[in-house]
Amino acid sequence: MEATLRWVLITAIAPVAWGANYFVTHAYLPAGHPLYGAAIRALPAGLLLLAVRRERPRGPWWWKSLVLGALNMGGFFALVYVAAQLLPTSTASTVMATSPMVMMLIAWALLAERPRLLPLAGAVVGLGGVGLMLLGGTASADVRGVLASVAAMLMSSLGYVLAKRWGTEVDVLASTAWQLIAGGLLLLPLAALVEGAPPALDGPAVLGFGYVTVVATALAFAAWFAGLRHLPAATVGLVGLLNPVTGVLLGTALAGEALTPRQLCGSALVLAGILLGRPMAGKRRRGAPPLTAARPSTPVLPPASPRPPT
């Protein structure tokens, strides 16, 4: 149980960093350049992780890195950038929190991880809290931003489950680095074609991209994919509900967004959903022998007599 709790805490680094990422993107990064913003976020982070874990893709990981890079990094980062520019911090992070239920369904289909009662109940409670927080906001939600958030959530949910399915084949840092580099390389020519010249970056934008690249991308995704290796996809999805809680709190503390009693109740429900759906102590996989089962006795054989010298 201690090991499970440790991996839950490691995984939680990611949604907390991502919740703060909405505020940083909204406040400091240049608007109107989602493709360049996503490429600047992905490519340096991938090169940073590759410097830590110097390993090249082999065999099928060349195309798997491209698929995961497009789902988890390229398209996802661009859509999140759009959502963060069009929506308040609390709303942008809240829409993304619908992913636990989607991840459970995709994991059921691709990994045969049948949703258990407690994680399912936790997801329902957490989604109720998400809805309460979303309805409790005072700012109107831009439909384009909401659609971008929903598309990002669907794309990343599929990508995360595929990463869990394929992830045991390679080192987690190497896999994360390849995905980030693939996503960045896919975005750069598209950004040049659609958005023209790269945006000019002032001091705050450079610092903002520094946080986005190092903390909200390199560190966060390494922690997230490590959690996917050691925890069920349903549990990881529930931990992701910390994203909207962080977004709401930061939006209130730093961006001057109003925190209503309804949002406070929604945050409490989200945390209750995470606690309800966490892996319980004493759980064992089906077919595993009980921990207290006695080991079958084996006959004690007499020691073999030494061989005579030849």
ZISUL-V286631 format. One record per run of one state. SS is the DSSP state (H for helix, E for strand, C for the rest). FROM is the first residue (numbers start at 0). LEN is the number of residues. If there is no record, write none. Layout:
# ZISUL-V286631
ss=SS from=FROM len=LEN
ss=SS from=FROM len=LEN
This chain:
# ZISUL-V286631
ss=C from=0 len=1
ss=H from=1 len=27
ss=C from=28 len=5
ss=H from=33 len=19
ss=C from=52 len=8
ss=H from=60 len=26
ss=C from=86 len=2
ss=H from=88 len=8
ss=C from=96 len=2
ss=H from=98 len=13
ss=C from=111 len=5
ss=H from=116 len=20
ss=C from=136 len=6
ss=H from=142 len=27
ss=C from=169 len=2
ss=H from=171 len=24
ss=C from=195 len=7
ss=H from=202 len=28
ss=C from=230 len=2
ss=H from=232 len=7
ss=C from=239 len=2
ss=H from=241 len=12
ss=C from=253 len=7
ss=H from=260 len=16
ss=C from=276 len=34
